[in-house]
Amino acid sequence: MTTIKLYANLRNLAGSKELLSITGKSLRDVLIELEKQFPALAGVILENGVLRQHNVISINGHHATDLNTPVIEDDMIAIFPPIAGGWS
């Protein structure tokens, strides 16, 4: 299973601060399964099968935007939600 690490409010929505294990052959498969297992995430990361704007996903530390990217058991997927803020 691929390991998922959620950040910021995504942890709260999933109700877990732990690493999650999700099965899938592609990034898309993993994200769809993540939404099935944690319904509160539905529509937050993907919207109509497309990565929502401003979410950042990395696979093993490398930025990932192609949902068809293959994933394997040992991969670590990190998902960062949009974060507002900055300098005043």
N, C-alpha and C positions, 0 to 999 in steps of 0.2 A: 504494500500500500504506500502511496505517496503521502508525505507528511506536509501538513498545512500549518502555517503560523499566521494567526490573525493579529492585527494591530488596532489600537484605539477603540472606537465604538463598535467595530466588528466583533471584538471579543465579547462585549456586553450583549450584543444581539444574539450571538451564538450561545451565550451563557457559559462560556468556558475560557479560561486563561491558559489552558493546556494546549499542547500540540495535538492536532487532529490527524487521524489517518483516514484517507479517502482513496478508493479504488477508481481508476480510469486510465484509458490509453492515451488521452490527449488532455491538454489544459482545459478545453471545453468540457470534456467528460467529467473531469474532476470538479469543476465549478458547478456543473449541473447537479452532480451527486451531493456536493456540499450544500446546495440549496434544498435538496430533498431531505437531507438529514437534519438540517437546521432551517426550518421554514421561515424564521424571522429574517434570514439573509436573502430570501427571495426578492428579486428586484433591486437589491442593494449593490451587488457586484455586477450582475448581468441584467440587461433590460432587453427583452425580446431576443435573447440569444446573442447579444452584442455587449462587449465590455462597456460599462458605464464610464462616461467621461470623468477624468481626474482620479480614477482608481489606478493604483500602481501595483503591478504584479511582477515578482521576480521568481525565477527558477534557478536555484543554486547560485544566487547572487547576481544573475544576469537578467536585465530588464526583458520582460516578455509581453508582447502585444498580439501575437498571432495565436488565436485560440486553437488552432490546429496543431500547435507544437506538441510533439509526442512527449510523454512523461513515462518514467520508469519508477519502480519501487523505491529506489534510494533517493529520489529527488525531493528537495525541500522547496515548497512553494510558499512565498511570503506575500501577503495581501495587505496593502496599505490603503485606507480610505482617503477621500479628499480631506484636507485639513485647511481650515481657514486661519487667518492670522497674518502676522508680519509686523513690520516696524510701524510705529505711529508717527 
